Amino acid sequence: MIDEKNEHPSPILLLLVIMSSAQFIFTLDTTFMNVSITTLVKDLNTTVSGVQGAITFYALVMAAFMIAGAKVGDIIGRKRAFVIGLIVYGIGSLITGLAPNLPVLILGWSVLEGLGAALVMPAMISLVISNFEPGVDRMRAYAVIPAAAAIGAAAGPIIGGFLTSYLSWRLGFLMEVLVVIFILFMRGRIKDAPLESGMRPKFDYAGLVLSVAGLGILVYGIILANTYGFFKCRVPFTIAGKQVLAIGDISPTILFVIVGLVIIGLFVLWEILWHRRGKSTLISPELLKNMAVVCGISTNMFQYFLMAGAIFSLSLFAQIVLGYDAFTAGLTILPLSISVFLVAAAGARLAKRFYPKRIIQVGFIVMLVGTALLGLGMGKNISGADFIPSLLVLGAGLGLVASQLNNIQQSSVEPEQTSETSGLNYTFQNLGTSLGTAIAGALIITILITTSPSLIQQSTVLTPDQQASVEQYMNDRAQKASSESLDSFLQGQPPEVAQEVESISVSAQRKALGAEIILLSILAAFGFLATLGLPKRKIEETAALDNVA
């Protein structure tokens, strides 16, 4: 039996370190492995698609089980769910770090780590309420913990690139085990967050099946867009080795998203019906009527949509256009992490003077400006250092939003609803991350196909036959997501032709990445509309509401 006895309150800084450490390693995993794929293929004797499948499945498990994980915390206790989730996550990290093959890696990373994170993350926000006093202390916790998430996502390529290039990717997971051991050792310093009613709700198994199926299928469909496209298949879609959809057919993304949304609709109807009968539900339908919650989770989704798309795009630019290795590409993103942390840590003090809603809105606008500057820089920047100003601006915007958003949401619900609210919030966070990466990838390919022909036709070096050949190559490479390198295509070509084609390729990639990230900022601008529904009150009013609750 896990000891759940409450002990004396601990220093604020130590509690922040404990909880931020957990948040950091969970989001670190979402980007850590992206720069290590080729090494994993060799070490585990598998394929690129196999490793990408494991990465996909990790995001899938977290998104699908986050709401269920929140309800488990309500049933068995928030601190107990936090501790059990950490143990499951730590075991998964150990298995992953020692994995001899891909199936074992999927078990440890995708399944166990994903389930562990789904238990810990919703419970952690409830524990903030019981461990930090209303006002500045709680505001700081609500700011620093989400900032740790953003830093983890941005630091993933740096840490993954360094370990993969100079040591071993396995050390990343083994170090996570040490972090888990540290948090478990310090767990006695965390006070539990008991339900105010003192009653343990029953588990809604039908809701579990519908929510996991709906969210899982929805997120899987979104992730498929990276490979197959959003509207039409770029490559054949197969199931169990049998082709189901051919090139040019409707994309499986559309089909999976429709099915996922239908099942989610059934889930909502089931929850409403079950709630009316006085039964325990997986999530209270009342939360869906709370504008602070609905607008808060929507704002969070667009925030992570923008951040994930920006990190994905800049990583590609650094490796493909600038020719950086995994570690150097990761270092390019470092200013973003620094900016997010510093601004988020200072954000709690701003809430004394300004409405948190206004801080979020200003932060969102700053985010959009930073992303647009990032996109414009991809047309002319010649080194990673050139991106520092735009990354600092983007990070400042992310930090401002992160410093206020959780506090606004959690202060607008009853204490017994904090876990459910957190589960919803993290679910939409995962949706935003998946959408950002998927849409970024799809836009890059679409723009690349559109811009390459005009650049090729403008060439005075290539003959008409060579232009046609290069255009066909560029189109096939994008449409089929081919891994064929440019060097192999240019073998045997005269030096002037090879140089011209390389120049065209880099120009097309610059235009595609720059235009894509600007389009992402335009799409994310719709998220600003969600901020309009957030409640307008200052920190003193928030603290008063927390005390009443």
C-alpha positions as CSV (number, residue, x, y, z in Angstrom):
1,M,0.0,0.0,0.0
2,I,1.3,3.4,-0.9
3,D,1.7,5.8,2.1
4,E,-0.7,8.7,1.5
5,K,-0.3,10.4,4.9
6,N,0.0,14.2,4.6
7,E,3.1,15.8,6.1
8,H,4.0,19.4,7.0
9,P,3.9,21.9,4.1
10,S,7.2,22.1,2.2
11,P,9.0,25.2,0.9
12,I,7.3,26.6,-2.2
13,L,10.4,26.3,-4.4
14,L,10.9,22.6,-3.6
15,L,7.3,21.8,-4.4
16,L,7.7,23.7,-7.7
17,V,10.8,21.7,-8.6
18,I,9.1,18.4,-7.8
19,M,6.0,19.1,-9.9
20,S,7.8,20.9,-12.7
21,S,10.2,18.0,-13.0
22,A,7.3,15.6,-13.7
23,Q,5.7,17.9,-16.2
24,F,9.1,18.4,-17.9
25,I,9.9,14.7,-18.6
26,F,6.3,14.0,-19.9
27,T,6.5,16.7,-22.6
28,L,10.2,16.0,-23.2
29,D,9.3,12.6,-24.6
30,T,7.0,14.2,-27.3
31,T,9.9,15.7,-29.2
32,F,12.9,13.8,-27.8
33,M,12.8,10.9,-30.2
34,N,12.2,12.8,-33.4
35,V,15.9,13.5,-33.9
36,S,16.9,9.9,-33.0
37,I,14.9,8.0,-35.6
38,T,17.8,6.8,-37.8
39,T,19.8,5.7,-34.8
40,L,16.8,3.8,-33.4
41,V,16.3,2.0,-36.7
42,K,19.9,0.7,-36.6
43,D,20.0,-0.1,-32.8
44,L,16.6,-1.9,-32.8
45,N,17.0,-3.5,-36.3
46,T,13.6,-2.0,-37.4
47,T,12.3,0.5,-39.9
48,V,11.7,4.2,-40.0
49,S,7.9,3.6,-40.2
50,G,8.1,1.3,-37.2
51,V,9.8,4.0,-35.0
52,Q,7.4,6.7,-36.3
53,G,4.6,4.3,-35.4
54,A,5.9,4.1,-31.8
55,I,6.1,8.0,-31.6
56,T,2.5,8.2,-32.9
57,F,1.2,5.6,-30.5
58,Y,2.7,7.4,-27.5
59,A,0.8,10.6,-28.4
60,L,-2.2,8.5,-29.1
61,V,-2.3,6.8,-25.6
62,M,-1.8,10.1,-23.8
63,A,-4.6,11.8,-25.7
64,A,-7.0,8.9,-25.5
65,F,-6.6,8.2,-21.7
66,M,-6.2,11.7,-20.3
67,I,-9.9,12.1,-19.4
68,A,-10.1,8.6,-18.0
69,G,-6.9,9.2,-16.0
70,A,-8.5,12.3,-14.4
71,K,-11.5,10.3,-13.2
72,V,-9.2,7.6,-11.8
73,G,-7.7,10.4,-9.6
74,D,-11.1,11.3,-8.4
75,I,-11.9,7.7,-7.4
76,I,-8.6,6.5,-5.8
77,G,-7.3,9.9,-4.7
78,R,-5.3,12.6,-6.5
79,K,-2.0,12.0,-4.8
80,R,-2.3,8.2,-5.1
81,A,-3.0,8.6,-8.8
82,F,0.0,10.9,-9.1
83,V,2.3,8.3,-7.3
84,I,0.9,5.2,-9.2
85,G,1.2,7.1,-12.5
86,L,4.8,8.0,-11.7
87,I,5.6,4.3,-10.9
88,V,4.0,3.2,-14.2
89,Y,5.9,5.9,-16.1
90,G,9.2,5.0,-14.4
91,I,8.8,1.3,-15.2
92,G,8.0,2.2,-18.8
93,S,11.1,4.5,-19.0
94,L,13.3,1.7,-17.7
95,I,11.9,-0.8,-20.1
96,T,12.4,1.7,-23.0
97,G,16.0,2.4,-22.0
98,L,16.8,-1.3,-22.0
99,A,14.6,-2.3,-25.0
100,P,16.2,-4.9,-27.3
101,N,13.7,-4.4,-30.1
102,L,10.8,-2.3,-31.3
103,P,7.9,-4.3,-29.6
104,V,9.5,-3.9,-26.2
105,L,10.1,-0.2,-26.9
106,I,6.5,0.3,-27.8
107,L,5.4,-1.5,-24.6
108,G,7.6,0.6,-22.4
109,W,7.4,4.0,-24.1
110,S,4.1,4.2,-26.0
111,V,2.0,2.1,-23.6
112,L,3.3,2.4,-20.1
113,E,4.8,5.9,-20.3
114,G,1.6,7.1,-22.0
115,L,-0.7,5.6,-19.4
116,G,1.5,6.9,-16.6
117,A,1.4,10.4,-17.9
118,A,-2.4,10.2,-18.3
119,L,-2.7,9.5,-14.6
120,V,-0.1,12.0,-13.3
121,M,-0.9,15.1,-15.4
122,P,-4.5,15.7,-14.4
123,A,-3.8,14.8,-10.7
124,M,-0.9,17.2,-10.6
125,I,-3.0,20.3,-11.3
126,S,-5.4,19.3,-8.4
127,L,-2.4,18.9,-6.1
128,V,-1.4,22.5,-6.9
129,I,-4.6,23.7,-5.2
130,S,-3.9,21.8,-2.0
131,N,-0.2,22.7,-1.9
132,F,-0.1,26.4,-2.9
133,E,-2.0,29.2,-1.2
134,P,-4.4,31.2,-3.3
135,G,-2.9,34.3,-4.8
136,V,0.7,34.8,-6.0
137,D,2.0,31.4,-4.9
138,R,-0.7,29.5,-6.8
139,M,-0.4,31.8,-9.7
140,R,3.4,31.1,-9.8
141,A,2.8,27.4,-9.7
142,Y,0.2,27.6,-12.5
143,A,2.7,29.6,-14.5
144,V,5.9,27.6,-13.9
145,I,4.4,24.1,-14.4
146,P,3.0,24.8,-17.9
147,A,6.2,26.6,-18.7
148,A,8.1,23.4,-17.8
149,A,5.9,21.6,-20.4
150,A,6.8,24.1,-23.1
151,I,10.5,23.9,-22.2
152,G,10.4,20.1,-22.2
153,A,8.9,20.2,-25.7
154,A,11.5,22.7,-27.0
155,A,14.4,21.0,-25.1
156,G,13.6,17.5,-26.5
157,P,15.5,18.0,-29.8
158,I,18.5,19.4,-27.9
159,I,18.8,16.7,-25.3
160,G,17.8,13.9,-27.8
161,G,20.3,15.3,-30.4
162,F,23.1,15.5,-27.9
163,L,22.6,12.1,-26.4
164,T,22.1,10.4,-29.8
165,S,25.2,12.1,-31.3
166,Y,27.6,11.7,-28.5
167,L,26.4,9.1,-26.1
168,S,23.2,7.0,-26.4
169,W,19.5,7.7,-26.8
170,R,18.9,5.1,-24.1
171,L,20.5,7.4,-21.5
172,G,17.6,9.9,-22.0
173,F,15.1,7.3,-20.7
174,L,17.3,6.1,-17.9
175,M,17.7,9.7,-16.7
176,E,13.9,9.9,-16.6
177,V,13.9,7.0,-14.3
178,L,16.2,8.9,-11.9
179,V,13.8,11.9,-12.1
180,V,10.9,9.6,-11.2
181,I,12.8,8.1,-8.3
182,F,13.6,11.7,-7.0
183,I,9.9,12.7,-7.2
184,L,8.8,9.5,-5.5
185,F,11.4,10.0,-2.7
186,M,10.0,13.5,-2.1
187,R,6.3,12.5,-2.4
188,G,5.8,12.8,1.4
189,R,6.2,16.6,1.0
190,I,3.1,16.8,-1.2
191,K,-0.3,17.2,0.5
192,D,-3.2,15.3,-1.0
193,A,-6.2,17.1,-2.6
194,P,-9.2,15.2,-1.2
195,L,-12.7,15.6,-2.8
196,E,-14.7,18.1,-0.9
197,S,-17.8,15.9,-0.8
198,G,-15.7,13.0,0.7
199,M,-17.5,10.6,-1.6
200,R,-15.7,8.5,-4.2
201,P,-17.5,8.5,-7.6
202,K,-18.0,5.2,-9.5
203,F,-16.2,4.6,-12.8
204,D,-18.1,5.1,-16.0
205,Y,-16.9,2.2,-18.1
206,A,-19.1,2.9,-21.1
207,G,-17.8,6.5,-21.1
208,L,-14.3,5.1,-21.0
209,V,-14.8,3.0,-24.1
210,L,-16.4,5.8,-26.0
211,S,-13.9,8.5,-25.0
212,V,-10.8,6.3,-25.7
213,A,-12.2,5.1,-29.0
214,G,-13.3,8.6,-30.1
215,L,-10.2,10.5,-29.0
216,G,-7.8,7.7,-30.2
217,I,-9.3,7.5,-33.7
218,L,-9.4,11.3,-34.0
219,V,-5.8,11.8,-33.0
220,Y,-4.7,8.9,-35.1
221,G,-6.4,10.4,-38.1
222,I,-4.7,13.8,-37.5
223,I,-1.3,12.1,-37.3
224,L,-1.9,10.2,-40.5
225,A,-2.0,13.6,-42.4
226,N,1.8,13.8,-42.1
227,T,2.1,10.7,-44.4
228,Y,-1.1,10.7,-46.5
229,G,-2.2,14.3,-46.7
230,F,-5.3,16.0,-45.4
231,F,-7.6,15.6,-48.4
232,K,-6.2,13.2,-51.0
233,C,-3.8,10.3,-50.6
234,R,-0.2,11.1,-51.4
235,V,0.7,7.4,-51.0
236,P,-1.4,4.2,-51.0
237,F,-3.1,3.5,-47.6
238,T,-2.9,-0.2,-46.6
239,I,-4.3,-2.3,-43.8
240,A,-2.7,-5.6,-43.0
241,G,-0.7,-5.4,-46.3
242,K,-3.8,-4.9,-48.4
243,Q,-4.3,-1.6,-50.3
244,V,-7.5,0.1,-49.2
245,L,-7.0,3.6,-50.7
246,A,-4.9,4.5,-53.8
247,I,-3.0,7.7,-54.6
248,G,-5.6,10.4,-55.3
249,D,-8.3,8.8,-53.3
250,I,-9.8,10.5,-50.3
251,S,-7.3,10.7,-47.5
252,P,-7.7,8.3,-44.5
253,T,-7.3,11.4,-42.3
254,I,-10.8,12.6,-43.3
255,L,-12.3,9.2,-42.7
256,F,-10.7,8.7,-39.3
257,V,-11.5,12.2,-38.1
258,I,-15.2,11.9,-39.1
259,V,-15.5,8.5,-37.3
260,G,-13.6,9.9,-34.3
261,L,-15.9,13.0,-34.1
262,V,-19.0,10.8,-34.4
263,I,-17.9,8.6,-31.5
264,I,-17.0,11.7,-29.4
265,G,-20.4,13.0,-30.1
266,L,-21.9,9.7,-28.8
267,F,-19.7,10.0,-25.8
268,V,-21.0,13.5,-25.0
269,L,-24.6,12.3,-25.4
270,W,-23.9,9.3,-23.1
271,E,-22.4,11.6,-20.4
272,I,-25.4,13.9,-20.6
273,L,-27.9,11.0,-20.3
274,W,-26.0,9.4,-17.5
275,H,-25.7,12.7,-15.6
276,R,-29.4,13.3,-15.8
277,R,-30.0,9.9,-14.3
278,G,-27.8,10.9,-11.3
279,K,-25.0,8.4,-12.3
280,S,-21.3,9.0,-12.1
281,T,-19.9,10.2,-15.4
282,L,-16.4,10.3,-16.8
283,I,-16.7,14.0,-17.2
284,S,-19.3,16.4,-15.9
285,P,-21.5,17.8,-18.7
286,E,-21.6,21.0,-16.6
287,L,-18.0,21.7,-17.5
288,L,-19.0,21.9,-21.1
289,K,-21.3,24.8,-20.2
290,N,-18.5,26.7,-18.3
291,M,-17.2,29.4,-20.7
292,A,-13.9,29.7,-18.7
293,V,-13.2,26.0,-19.2
294,V,-14.3,25.8,-22.8
295,C,-12.5,28.9,-23.9
296,G,-9.5,28.0,-21.8
297,I,-9.0,24.5,-23.3
298,S,-9.5,26.0,-26.8
299,T,-6.9,28.7,-26.1
300,N,-4.5,26.0,-24.9
301,M,-5.1,23.9,-27.9
302,F,-4.2,26.7,-30.3
303,Q,-1.2,27.7,-28.2
304,Y,0.3,24.2,-28.5
305,F,-0.8,24.0,-32.1
306,L,1.4,27.0,-32.8
307,M,4.3,25.9,-30.7
308,A,4.4,22.4,-32.1
309,G,4.2,23.6,-35.7
310,A,7.0,26.2,-35.1
311,I,9.3,23.7,-33.4
312,F,8.7,21.1,-36.1
313,S,9.3,23.6,-38.9
314,L,12.4,25.2,-37.4
315,S,13.9,21.7,-36.8
316,L,13.3,20.8,-40.4
317,F,14.8,24.1,-41.6
318,A,17.9,23.7,-39.5
319,Q,18.6,20.2,-40.7
320,I,17.5,20.4,-44.3
321,V,18.4,24.0,-45.3
322,L,21.2,24.9,-42.9
323,G,22.6,21.3,-42.9
324,Y,22.8,21.1,-39.1
325,D,23.1,17.8,-37.2
326,A,20.5,16.8,-34.7
327,F,22.2,18.4,-31.7
328,T,23.0,21.7,-33.4
329,A,19.4,21.9,-34.8
330,G,18.2,21.4,-31.2
331,L,20.4,24.2,-29.9
332,T,18.8,26.5,-32.5
333,I,15.6,26.2,-30.5
334,L,17.2,26.9,-27.1
335,P,16.3,30.7,-27.0
336,L,12.6,29.7,-27.2
337,S,13.0,27.6,-24.0
338,I,14.8,30.3,-22.1
339,S,12.3,33.0,-23.1
340,V,9.3,30.8,-22.1
341,F,10.7,30.1,-18.7
342,L,11.8,33.6,-17.8
343,V,8.5,35.3,-18.9
344,A,6.3,32.6,-17.4
345,A,8.1,32.8,-14.0
346,A,7.6,36.6,-14.0
347,G,4.0,36.4,-15.2
348,A,2.5,35.8,-11.8
349,R,3.5,39.3,-10.7
350,L,1.9,40.9,-13.7
351,A,-1.5,39.5,-12.6
352,K,-1.3,41.9,-9.6
353,R,-1.6,44.9,-11.9
354,F,-3.4,43.6,-15.0
355,Y,-6.3,41.3,-15.7
356,P,-5.1,37.8,-16.5
357,K,-7.4,37.7,-19.5
358,R,-5.6,40.8,-20.9
359,I,-2.2,39.2,-20.3
360,I,-3.3,36.1,-22.2
361,Q,-4.6,38.1,-25.1
362,V,-1.4,40.2,-25.3
363,G,0.6,37.0,-25.0
364,F,-1.4,35.4,-27.8
365,I,-0.8,38.4,-30.1
366,V,3.0,38.3,-29.3
367,M,3.0,34.6,-30.1
368,L,1.5,35.3,-33.5
369,V,4.0,38.1,-34.2
370,G,6.9,35.9,-33.2
371,T,5.7,33.0,-35.4
372,A,5.3,35.4,-38.4
373,L,8.8,36.8,-37.8
374,L,10.1,33.2,-37.7
375,G,8.5,32.4,-41.1
376,L,9.8,35.6,-42.7
377,G,13.3,34.8,-41.4
378,M,13.3,31.4,-43.2
379,G,13.5,33.3,-46.5
380,K,16.8,35.0,-45.7
381,N,18.4,33.7,-42.5
382,I,21.8,32.0,-43.0
383,S,22.4,30.6,-39.5
384,G,20.5,29.5,-36.4
385,A,21.6,32.6,-34.5
386,D,19.6,34.7,-36.9
387,F,16.4,33.2,-35.4
388,I,17.2,34.3,-31.9
389,P,15.0,37.5,-32.0
390,S,11.9,35.8,-33.4
391,L,12.3,32.9,-31.0
392,L,12.6,35.2,-28.0
393,V,9.4,37.0,-29.1
394,L,7.6,33.7,-29.6
395,G,8.8,32.4,-26.3
396,A,7.7,35.6,-24.5
397,G,4.2,35.1,-25.9
398,L,4.0,31.5,-24.9
399,G,5.2,32.4,-21.4
400,L,2.6,35.1,-21.0
401,V,-0.2,32.7,-21.9
402,A,1.2,29.9,-19.8
403,S,1.5,32.1,-16.8
404,Q,-2.2,32.8,-16.5
405,L,-4.3,30.2,-18.4
406,N,-4.4,27.4,-15.8
407,N,-5.3,29.7,-12.9
408,I,-8.2,31.2,-14.8
409,Q,-9.6,27.8,-15.6
410,Q,-9.1,26.2,-12.2
411,S,-10.5,29.1,-10.3
412,S,-13.7,28.9,-12.3
413,V,-14.6,25.3,-11.2
414,E,-15.4,23.6,-8.0
415,P,-12.4,21.8,-6.3
416,E,-13.9,18.4,-7.1
417,Q,-13.9,19.3,-10.8
418,T,-10.2,20.3,-11.0
419,S,-9.0,16.8,-12.2
420,E,-11.7,16.6,-14.9
421,T,-10.8,20.1,-16.0
422,S,-7.1,19.2,-16.1
423,G,-7.9,16.0,-18.1
424,L,-9.8,18.1,-20.7
425,N,-7.1,20.6,-20.8
426,Y,-4.3,18.1,-21.4
427,T,-6.4,16.3,-24.0
428,F,-6.8,19.5,-26.0
429,Q,-3.1,20.2,-25.5
430,N,-2.3,16.8,-27.1
431,L,-4.8,17.6,-29.9
432,G,-3.1,20.9,-30.5
433,T,0.3,19.3,-30.6
434,S,-0.8,16.6,-33.0
435,L,-2.6,19.1,-35.2
436,G,0.3,21.6,-35.3
437,T,2.8,18.9,-36.5
438,A,0.4,17.3,-38.9
439,I,-0.8,20.5,-40.6
440,A,2.7,21.9,-40.7
441,G,3.9,18.7,-42.5
442,A,1.0,18.7,-44.9
443,L,1.4,22.5,-45.7
444,I,5.1,22.1,-46.4
445,I,4.6,19.4,-49.0
446,T,1.7,21.2,-50.6
447,I,3.6,24.5,-50.9
448,L,6.7,22.7,-52.1
449,I,4.8,21.1,-54.9
450,T,3.3,24.4,-55.8
451,T,6.4,26.6,-55.7
452,S,9.0,24.2,-57.2
453,P,7.8,24.2,-60.9
454,S,8.0,28.1,-61.2
455,L,11.5,28.1,-59.8
456,I,12.6,25.3,-62.1
457,Q,11.0,27.1,-65.2
458,Q,12.9,30.3,-64.3
459,S,16.3,28.6,-64.5
460,T,18.5,29.6,-67.4
461,V,21.0,26.8,-66.7
462,L,18.7,23.8,-67.1
463,T,17.6,22.7,-70.5
464,P,13.9,22.0,-71.1
465,D,14.4,18.3,-70.7
466,Q,16.4,18.8,-67.5
467,Q,13.7,21.1,-66.2
468,A,11.1,18.4,-66.8
469,S,13.2,15.8,-65.2
470,V,13.9,17.9,-62.1
471,E,10.3,18.9,-61.8
472,Q,9.1,15.3,-61.9
473,Y,11.7,14.4,-59.3
474,M,10.7,17.2,-56.9
475,N,7.0,16.3,-57.3
476,D,7.4,12.6,-56.8
477,R,9.7,13.1,-53.8
478,A,7.0,15.3,-52.1
479,Q,4.0,13.3,-53.1
480,K,5.4,10.0,-52.2
481,A,7.3,11.2,-49.2
482,S,10.3,9.6,-50.8
483,S,13.6,9.4,-48.8
484,E,15.6,9.5,-52.0
485,S,18.4,12.0,-51.4
486,L,19.2,14.9,-53.8
487,D,22.8,13.7,-54.1
488,S,21.8,10.3,-55.6
489,F,19.5,12.1,-58.1
490,L,22.3,14.3,-59.2
491,Q,24.9,11.6,-59.7
492,G,26.5,11.9,-63.1
493,Q,25.1,15.4,-63.8
494,P,27.5,18.2,-64.8
495,P,28.7,20.4,-61.9
496,E,26.7,23.5,-63.1
497,V,23.5,21.4,-63.3
498,A,24.0,19.9,-59.9
499,Q,24.7,23.3,-58.4
500,E,21.6,24.8,-60.0
501,V,19.3,22.0,-58.9
502,E,20.7,22.3,-55.3
503,S,20.0,26.0,-55.4
504,I,16.5,25.5,-56.6
505,S,15.9,22.8,-54.0
506,V,17.0,25.1,-51.1
507,S,15.0,28.0,-52.5
508,A,11.9,25.9,-52.7
509,Q,12.4,24.6,-49.2
510,R,12.9,28.0,-47.8
511,K,9.8,29.3,-49.5
512,A,7.7,26.3,-48.4
513,L,8.8,26.4,-44.8
514,G,8.5,30.2,-44.6
515,A,5.0,30.3,-46.1
516,E,3.9,27.3,-44.1
517,I,4.8,28.8,-40.8
518,I,3.1,32.1,-41.6
519,L,0.0,30.2,-42.6
520,L,0.1,28.4,-39.3
521,S,0.1,31.8,-37.5
522,I,-2.9,32.8,-39.5
523,L,-4.7,29.6,-38.6
524,A,-3.8,30.0,-34.9
525,A,-5.2,33.5,-35.0
526,F,-8.6,31.9,-34.7
527,G,-7.5,30.9,-31.2
528,F,-7.5,34.6,-30.2
529,L,-11.3,34.4,-30.5
530,A,-11.3,31.8,-27.7
531,T,-9.6,34.3,-25.4
532,L,-12.6,36.6,-25.7
533,G,-14.8,34.2,-23.6
534,L,-12.3,34.1,-20.7
535,P,-13.5,35.7,-17.4
536,K,-12.2,39.2,-16.6
537,R,-11.0,39.4,-13.0
538,K,-7.8,40.3,-11.2
539,I,-5.7,38.1,-9.0
540,E,-7.4,39.3,-5.8
541,E,-10.8,38.2,-7.2
542,T,-9.3,34.9,-8.3
543,A,-7.9,34.3,-4.8
544,A,-11.3,35.1,-3.2
545,L,-13.1,32.6,-5.5
546,D,-10.5,30.0,-4.6
547,N,-11.1,30.6,-0.9
548,V,-14.9,30.4,-1.4
549,A,-14.5,27.1,-3.3
